[in-house]
Amino acid sequence: MSSAYARIAFTPTVRAEQARHGSDRIYSRVLSGPEDAGSLLTAREASFLEARDGVFQATVGETGWPYVQFRGGRAGFIRVIDSGTVAYADYRGNRQYISTGNLRRDDRVSILAIDFARRKRLKLLGRAEISEDPDVIAYLNGPGRPEAERAVIVHVEAFDWNCPQHIPVRLTDAERGNEIRHLKDRIAELEQQLFALA
Protein backbone atom coordinates (compact mmCIF):
# COMPACT_ATOMS: atom_id res chain seq x y z
CA MET A 1 0.00 0.00 0.00
CA SER A 2 1.23 3.50 -0.75
CA SER A 3 2.00 5.78 2.17
CA ALA A 4 -0.17 8.59 0.75
CA TYR A 5 -3.18 6.25 0.65
CA ALA A 6 -2.45 4.83 4.10
CA ARG A 7 -2.21 8.31 5.65
CA ILE A 8 -5.78 9.00 4.53
CA ALA A 9 -7.29 5.54 5.07
CA PHE A 10 -5.61 4.49 8.31
CA THR A 11 -7.61 6.43 10.87
CA PRO A 12 -7.02 5.79 14.60
CA THR A 13 -9.90 3.29 14.66
CA VAL A 14 -8.47 1.45 11.64
CA ARG A 15 -5.04 1.36 13.30
CA ALA A 16 -6.66 -0.09 16.44
CA GLU A 17 -8.22 -2.87 14.33
CA GLN A 18 -4.86 -3.55 12.70
CA ALA A 19 -3.29 -3.85 16.19
CA ARG A 20 -6.08 -6.16 17.30
CA HIS A 21 -5.47 -8.47 14.33
CA GLY A 22 -1.66 -8.24 14.28
CA SER A 23 -1.10 -6.32 11.02
CA ASP A 24 -0.17 -2.99 12.63
CA ARG A 25 3.61 -3.64 12.45
CA ILE A 26 3.40 -4.36 8.71
CA TYR A 27 1.51 -1.14 8.06
CA SER A 28 3.73 0.94 10.35
CA ARG A 29 6.44 0.50 7.70
CA VAL A 30 4.04 1.84 5.06
CA LEU A 31 3.26 4.89 7.18
CA SER A 32 6.96 5.60 7.69
CA GLY A 33 7.55 5.81 3.91
CA PRO A 34 7.80 9.05 1.92
CA GLU A 35 4.61 11.10 2.36
CA ASP A 36 4.11 11.63 -1.37
CA ALA A 37 4.56 7.96 -2.36
CA GLY A 38 1.37 7.05 -4.17
CA SER A 39 0.12 10.58 -4.74
CA LEU A 40 1.31 11.20 -8.31
CA LEU A 41 0.05 9.02 -11.14
CA THR A 42 2.62 7.47 -13.44
CA ALA A 43 2.32 6.14 -16.99
CA ARG A 44 1.28 2.77 -15.50
CA GLU A 45 -1.77 4.23 -13.73
CA ALA A 46 -2.62 6.44 -16.71
CA SER A 47 -2.68 3.58 -19.21
CA PHE A 48 -4.67 1.39 -16.82
CA LEU A 49 -7.32 4.05 -16.15
CA GLU A 50 -7.64 5.11 -19.78
CA ALA A 51 -8.24 1.50 -20.85
CA ARG A 52 -11.26 1.15 -18.56
CA ASP A 53 -14.85 1.34 -19.83
CA GLY A 54 -16.18 1.88 -16.33
CA VAL A 55 -15.26 2.53 -12.71
CA PHE A 56 -17.04 2.45 -9.38
CA GLN A 57 -17.29 5.82 -7.64
CA ALA A 58 -18.13 6.38 -3.97
CA THR A 59 -19.35 9.65 -2.50
CA VAL A 60 -20.79 10.61 0.89
CA GLY A 61 -24.22 12.15 1.41
CA GLU A 62 -25.31 14.78 3.93
CA THR A 63 -26.56 12.06 6.28
CA GLY A 64 -23.13 10.39 6.29
CA TRP A 65 -24.22 7.41 4.21
CA PRO A 66 -21.84 6.27 1.46
CA TYR A 67 -23.17 6.03 -2.09
CA VAL A 68 -21.50 3.87 -4.73
CA GLN A 69 -22.29 4.40 -8.40
CA PHE A 70 -20.97 2.90 -11.62
CA ARG A 71 -19.60 5.47 -14.04
CA GLY A 72 -18.79 4.36 -17.55
CA GLY A 73 -18.58 4.90 -21.25
CA ARG A 74 -16.45 3.53 -24.03
CA ALA A 75 -12.89 2.61 -23.10
CA GLY A 76 -11.03 5.88 -22.69
CA PHE A 77 -13.98 7.72 -21.14
CA ILE A 78 -11.79 8.47 -18.13
CA ARG A 79 -8.72 10.54 -18.95
CA VAL A 80 -5.58 11.32 -17.06
CA ILE A 81 -5.03 15.06 -17.47
CA ASP A 82 -1.75 15.14 -15.56
CA SER A 83 -0.03 13.23 -12.75
CA GLY A 84 -2.49 14.59 -10.20
CA THR A 85 -5.74 14.88 -12.16
CA VAL A 86 -8.20 12.52 -13.83
CA ALA A 87 -11.48 13.50 -15.42
CA TYR A 88 -14.43 11.96 -17.19
CA ALA A 89 -17.53 12.94 -19.10
CA ASP A 90 -20.59 12.28 -16.94
CA TYR A 91 -23.47 10.90 -18.99
CA ARG A 92 -27.15 11.21 -18.15
CA GLY A 93 -28.49 8.25 -16.22
CA ASN A 94 -31.73 7.84 -14.32
CA ARG A 95 -31.69 11.52 -13.31
CA GLN A 96 -31.49 10.93 -9.55
CA TYR A 97 -28.31 13.07 -9.29
CA ILE A 98 -27.23 11.48 -6.01
CA SER A 99 -23.50 11.45 -6.81
CA THR A 100 -23.67 14.97 -8.26
CA GLY A 101 -25.53 16.29 -5.21
CA ASN A 102 -23.15 14.56 -2.84
CA LEU A 103 -20.10 16.00 -4.61
CA ARG A 104 -21.50 19.53 -4.57
CA ARG A 105 -21.60 19.34 -0.76
CA ASP A 106 -18.57 17.13 -0.02
CA ASP A 107 -15.97 16.87 -2.77
CA ARG A 108 -14.29 13.72 -1.40
CA VAL A 109 -14.49 10.79 -3.79
CA SER A 110 -13.16 7.27 -3.96
CA ILE A 111 -12.78 5.50 -7.30
CA LEU A 112 -12.23 1.81 -7.85
CA ALA A 113 -11.04 0.77 -11.32
CA ILE A 114 -10.95 -2.97 -12.04
CA ASP A 115 -9.60 -4.99 -14.94
CA PHE A 116 -11.47 -8.26 -14.41
CA ALA A 117 -9.74 -10.04 -17.31
CA ARG A 118 -6.27 -9.48 -15.84
CA ARG A 119 -7.35 -9.37 -12.17
CA LYS A 120 -5.94 -5.90 -11.46
CA ARG A 121 -7.46 -3.19 -9.30
CA LEU A 122 -6.52 0.45 -8.75
CA LYS A 123 -8.02 2.60 -5.97
CA LEU A 124 -8.02 6.40 -6.04
CA LEU A 125 -8.88 8.92 -3.34
CA GLY A 126 -9.39 12.50 -4.40
CA ARG A 127 -11.41 15.66 -4.42
CA ALA A 128 -13.84 16.19 -7.27
CA GLU A 129 -15.05 19.31 -8.97
CA ILE A 130 -18.01 19.37 -11.30
CA SER A 131 -17.71 21.36 -14.50
CA GLU A 132 -20.52 22.36 -16.81
CA ASP A 133 -18.15 24.25 -19.11
CA PRO A 134 -19.08 23.16 -22.67
CA ASP A 135 -15.42 23.17 -23.78
CA VAL A 136 -14.34 20.90 -20.93
CA ILE A 137 -17.28 18.56 -21.54
CA ALA A 138 -16.56 18.44 -25.30
CA TYR A 139 -12.88 17.68 -24.66
CA LEU A 140 -13.72 14.77 -22.35
CA ASN A 141 -16.73 13.52 -24.28
CA GLY A 142 -14.99 12.87 -27.57
CA PRO A 143 -16.64 12.37 -30.96
CA GLY A 144 -19.33 9.74 -31.56
CA ARG A 145 -20.35 9.37 -27.94
CA PRO A 146 -23.63 10.21 -26.23
CA GLU A 147 -23.95 13.78 -25.05
CA ALA A 148 -22.52 14.28 -21.57
CA GLU A 149 -24.30 16.45 -19.01
CA ARG A 150 -21.20 17.52 -17.14
CA ALA A 151 -17.55 16.76 -16.51
CA VAL A 152 -16.14 15.44 -13.26
CA ILE A 153 -12.54 16.42 -12.56
CA VAL A 154 -10.82 14.52 -9.77
CA HIS A 155 -7.73 15.92 -8.08
CA VAL A 156 -5.99 12.76 -6.89
CA GLU A 157 -4.71 12.78 -3.33
CA ALA A 158 -3.65 9.14 -3.20
CA PHE A 159 -3.80 5.89 -5.14
CA ASP A 160 -3.01 2.28 -4.43
CA TRP A 161 -2.81 -0.92 -6.42
CA ASN A 162 -4.91 -3.50 -4.63
CA CYS A 163 -4.46 -7.22 -4.09
CA PRO A 164 -5.94 -9.34 -6.94
CA GLN A 165 -6.66 -12.31 -4.67
CA HIS A 166 -10.47 -12.21 -4.78
CA ILE A 167 -11.08 -10.63 -8.19
CA PRO A 168 -13.05 -13.05 -10.39
CA VAL A 169 -11.99 -13.36 -14.02
CA ARG A 170 -14.69 -11.83 -16.23
CA LEU A 171 -14.33 -11.06 -19.92
CA THR A 172 -16.26 -8.64 -22.08
CA ASP A 173 -17.43 -9.76 -25.49
CA ALA A 174 -14.61 -7.76 -27.08
CA GLU A 175 -12.08 -9.51 -24.82
CA ARG A 176 -13.53 -12.86 -25.94
CA GLY A 177 -13.02 -11.98 -29.61
CA ASN A 178 -16.58 -10.67 -30.15
CA GLU A 179 -17.94 -14.20 -29.75
CA ILE A 180 -21.45 -13.02 -28.84
CA ARG A 181 -21.63 -10.63 -31.80
CA HIS A 182 -20.48 -13.39 -34.16
CA LEU A 183 -23.10 -15.77 -32.77
CA LYS A 184 -25.85 -13.15 -33.14
CA ASP A 185 -24.77 -12.52 -36.73
CA ARG A 186 -24.85 -16.27 -37.44
CA ILE A 187 -28.32 -16.61 -35.89
CA ALA A 188 -29.58 -13.73 -38.04
CA GLU A 189 -28.08 -15.37 -41.12
CA LEU A 190 -29.75 -18.73 -40.33
CA GLU A 191 -33.08 -17.01 -39.66
CA GLN A 192 -32.88 -15.36 -43.09
CA GLN A 193 -32.18 -18.74 -44.69
CA LEU A 194 -35.18 -20.27 -42.88
CA PHE A 195 -37.37 -17.35 -43.94
CA ALA A 196 -36.25 -17.83 -47.58
CA LEU A 197 -37.22 -21.53 -47.43
CA ALA A 198 -40.71 -20.84 -46.04
C-alpha positions as CSV (number, residue, x, y, z in Angstrom):
1,M,0.0,0.0,0.0
2,S,1.2,3.5,-0.8
3,S,2.0,5.8,2.2
4,A,-0.2,8.6,0.8
5,Y,-3.2,6.3,0.6
6,A,-2.4,4.8,4.1
7,R,-2.2,8.3,5.6
8,I,-5.8,9.0,4.5
9,A,-7.3,5.5,5.1
10,F,-5.6,4.5,8.3
11,T,-7.6,6.4,10.9
12,P,-7.0,5.8,14.6
13,T,-9.9,3.3,14.7
14,V,-8.5,1.5,11.6
15,R,-5.0,1.4,13.3
16,A,-6.7,-0.1,16.4
17,E,-8.2,-2.9,14.3
18,Q,-4.9,-3.5,12.7
19,A,-3.3,-3.8,16.2
20,R,-6.1,-6.2,17.3
21,H,-5.5,-8.5,14.3
22,G,-1.7,-8.2,14.3
23,S,-1.1,-6.3,11.0
24,D,-0.2,-3.0,12.6
25,R,3.6,-3.6,12.4
26,I,3.4,-4.4,8.7
27,Y,1.5,-1.1,8.1
28,S,3.7,0.9,10.3
29,R,6.4,0.5,7.7
30,V,4.0,1.8,5.1
31,L,3.3,4.9,7.2
32,S,7.0,5.6,7.7
33,G,7.6,5.8,3.9
34,P,7.8,9.1,1.9
35,E,4.6,11.1,2.4
36,D,4.1,11.6,-1.4
37,A,4.6,8.0,-2.4
38,G,1.4,7.1,-4.2
39,S,0.1,10.6,-4.7
40,L,1.3,11.2,-8.3
41,L,0.1,9.0,-11.1
42,T,2.6,7.5,-13.4
43,A,2.3,6.1,-17.0
44,R,1.3,2.8,-15.5
45,E,-1.8,4.2,-13.7
46,A,-2.6,6.4,-16.7
47,S,-2.7,3.6,-19.2
48,F,-4.7,1.4,-16.8
49,L,-7.3,4.1,-16.1
50,E,-7.6,5.1,-19.8
51,A,-8.2,1.5,-20.8
52,R,-11.3,1.1,-18.6
53,D,-14.8,1.3,-19.8
54,G,-16.2,1.9,-16.3
55,V,-15.3,2.5,-12.7
56,F,-17.0,2.5,-9.4
57,Q,-17.3,5.8,-7.6
58,A,-18.1,6.4,-4.0
59,T,-19.4,9.7,-2.5
60,V,-20.8,10.6,0.9
61,G,-24.2,12.2,1.4
62,E,-25.3,14.8,3.9
63,T,-26.6,12.1,6.3
64,G,-23.1,10.4,6.3
65,W,-24.2,7.4,4.2
66,P,-21.8,6.3,1.5
67,Y,-23.2,6.0,-2.1
68,V,-21.5,3.9,-4.7
69,Q,-22.3,4.4,-8.4
70,F,-21.0,2.9,-11.6
71,R,-19.6,5.5,-14.0
72,G,-18.8,4.4,-17.5
73,G,-18.6,4.9,-21.3
74,R,-16.5,3.5,-24.0
75,A,-12.9,2.6,-23.1
76,G,-11.0,5.9,-22.7
77,F,-14.0,7.7,-21.1
78,I,-11.8,8.5,-18.1
79,R,-8.7,10.5,-19.0
80,V,-5.6,11.3,-17.1
81,I,-5.0,15.1,-17.5
82,D,-1.7,15.1,-15.6
83,S,0.0,13.2,-12.7
84,G,-2.5,14.6,-10.2
85,T,-5.7,14.9,-12.2
86,V,-8.2,12.5,-13.8
87,A,-11.5,13.5,-15.4
88,Y,-14.4,12.0,-17.2
89,A,-17.5,12.9,-19.1
90,D,-20.6,12.3,-16.9
91,Y,-23.5,10.9,-19.0
92,R,-27.2,11.2,-18.2
93,G,-28.5,8.2,-16.2
94,N,-31.7,7.8,-14.3
95,R,-31.7,11.5,-13.3
96,Q,-31.5,10.9,-9.5
97,Y,-28.3,13.1,-9.3
98,I,-27.2,11.5,-6.0
99,S,-23.5,11.5,-6.8
100,T,-23.7,15.0,-8.3
101,G,-25.5,16.3,-5.2
102,N,-23.1,14.6,-2.8
103,L,-20.1,16.0,-4.6
104,R,-21.5,19.5,-4.6
105,R,-21.6,19.3,-0.8
106,D,-18.6,17.1,0.0
107,D,-16.0,16.9,-2.8
108,R,-14.3,13.7,-1.4
109,V,-14.5,10.8,-3.8
110,S,-13.2,7.3,-4.0
111,I,-12.8,5.5,-7.3
112,L,-12.2,1.8,-7.8
113,A,-11.0,0.8,-11.3
114,I,-10.9,-3.0,-12.0
115,D,-9.6,-5.0,-14.9
116,F,-11.5,-8.3,-14.4
117,A,-9.7,-10.0,-17.3
118,R,-6.3,-9.5,-15.8
119,R,-7.3,-9.4,-12.2
120,K,-5.9,-5.9,-11.5
121,R,-7.5,-3.2,-9.3
122,L,-6.5,0.4,-8.7
123,K,-8.0,2.6,-6.0
124,L,-8.0,6.4,-6.0
125,L,-8.9,8.9,-3.3
126,G,-9.4,12.5,-4.4
127,R,-11.4,15.7,-4.4
128,A,-13.8,16.2,-7.3
129,E,-15.0,19.3,-9.0
130,I,-18.0,19.4,-11.3
131,S,-17.7,21.4,-14.5
132,E,-20.5,22.4,-16.8
133,D,-18.2,24.3,-19.1
134,P,-19.1,23.2,-22.7
135,D,-15.4,23.2,-23.8
136,V,-14.3,20.9,-20.9
137,I,-17.3,18.6,-21.5
138,A,-16.6,18.4,-25.3
139,Y,-12.9,17.7,-24.7
140,L,-13.7,14.8,-22.4
141,N,-16.7,13.5,-24.3
142,G,-15.0,12.9,-27.6
143,P,-16.6,12.4,-31.0
144,G,-19.3,9.7,-31.6
145,R,-20.3,9.4,-27.9
146,P,-23.6,10.2,-26.2
147,E,-24.0,13.8,-25.1
148,A,-22.5,14.3,-21.6
149,E,-24.3,16.5,-19.0
150,R,-21.2,17.5,-17.1
151,A,-17.5,16.8,-16.5
152,V,-16.1,15.4,-13.3
153,I,-12.5,16.4,-12.6
154,V,-10.8,14.5,-9.8
155,H,-7.7,15.9,-8.1
156,V,-6.0,12.8,-6.9
157,E,-4.7,12.8,-3.3
158,A,-3.6,9.1,-3.2
159,F,-3.8,5.9,-5.1
160,D,-3.0,2.3,-4.4
161,W,-2.8,-0.9,-6.4
162,N,-4.9,-3.5,-4.6
163,C,-4.5,-7.2,-4.1
164,P,-5.9,-9.3,-6.9
165,Q,-6.7,-12.3,-4.7
166,H,-10.5,-12.2,-4.8
167,I,-11.1,-10.6,-8.2
168,P,-13.0,-13.1,-10.4
169,V,-12.0,-13.4,-14.0
170,R,-14.7,-11.8,-16.2
171,L,-14.3,-11.1,-19.9
172,T,-16.3,-8.6,-22.1
173,D,-17.4,-9.8,-25.5
174,A,-14.6,-7.8,-27.1
175,E,-12.1,-9.5,-24.8
176,R,-13.5,-12.9,-25.9
177,G,-13.0,-12.0,-29.6
178,N,-16.6,-10.7,-30.1
179,E,-17.9,-14.2,-29.7
180,I,-21.5,-13.0,-28.8
181,R,-21.6,-10.6,-31.8
182,H,-20.5,-13.4,-34.2
183,L,-23.1,-15.8,-32.8
184,K,-25.8,-13.2,-33.1
185,D,-24.8,-12.5,-36.7
186,R,-24.8,-16.3,-37.4
187,I,-28.3,-16.6,-35.9
188,A,-29.6,-13.7,-38.0
189,E,-28.1,-15.4,-41.1
190,L,-29.7,-18.7,-40.3
191,E,-33.1,-17.0,-39.7
192,Q,-32.9,-15.4,-43.1
193,Q,-32.2,-18.7,-44.7
194,L,-35.2,-20.3,-42.9
195,F,-37.4,-17.4,-43.9
196,A,-36.3,-17.8,-47.6
197,L,-37.2,-21.5,-47.4
198,A,-40.7,-20.8,-46.0
